[in-house]
Amino acid sequence: MNQLSSDDRLPLYQRLRDQLAEQIANNRWRPGEAIPTEAALSSEYCLSTGTVRKAIDMLVAENILERQQGRGTFIRRPQFQSSLFRFFRFQTAAGERRVPESRILSIEPLLAPSAVSHALGLMPDAPVIRIVRLRLLDAQPVLAEEIWLPRVQFQALLETELDRHGPLLYPIYEELCGQVVAYAEETLTAEAVSDVHARLLQIPANSPVVVIERLARNYAGHPLEWRRSRGHASHFRYSVDIR
């Protein structure tokens, strides 16, 4: 029998929700895999099926789990590839959408600057990894990205050549480090580009750029990655469905 480990002042269904989210984050079940039935979880935790159902309902509402009719309840694997296209117009002259290629410029271990430690919930000067990456179309840079990760979870990235693993980082995080990004929060700002990022993007200093700041979290809600992506304002678009 498993014991619930979270704050006993919380309702049982909330404590079970927290316990299941932690177990998902710790890879008890993998993305795309079914979790045990409500009856099995009820037996495992000595809780009523109603309590188990409420906990699962919370995780479904949070898009951590998804119910599939006649099959069960599964760990949802989020899709992030459409994110850039909500904000930037990357396409050919004929209007065909294109995914920019990826080029890692550097990856290095550092001590966290204050803004990074705050964003990732780390102690001041905690060990982190910084990745600088360009996204290019027809060999022309369109995005400059600065990506920060806690070194404890992502040490393996320093021991491999990332460009050999393809253009997408989240599958690499999962394959090499066992860290799965479940969801992310994004904010947009605009600024005049600095000299450093102007050189990366091959645009004049002080040109207008749009900055997408993303904080990515695991299934338990713990921060895994903080990134800032800068792109020239000429590529910017804003797209949202209003129903």
Protein Blocks (a to p, Z undefined) as FASTA:
>chain_A
ZZdfbdfkbcfklmmmmmmmmmmmnomacghiacddfklmmmmnopafklmmmmmmmmmm
nomaccdehkbccdddddfklmmmmmpccddfkopacddddddfbdcdddddfklmmmno
paehiacddddddddeehiafbdcdddddfklmmmmmmccfklnojbfklmmmmmnopac
fbdcdddddddddfklmmmnopaehiacdddddddddfkopafbdcdddddfklgccddd
dZZ
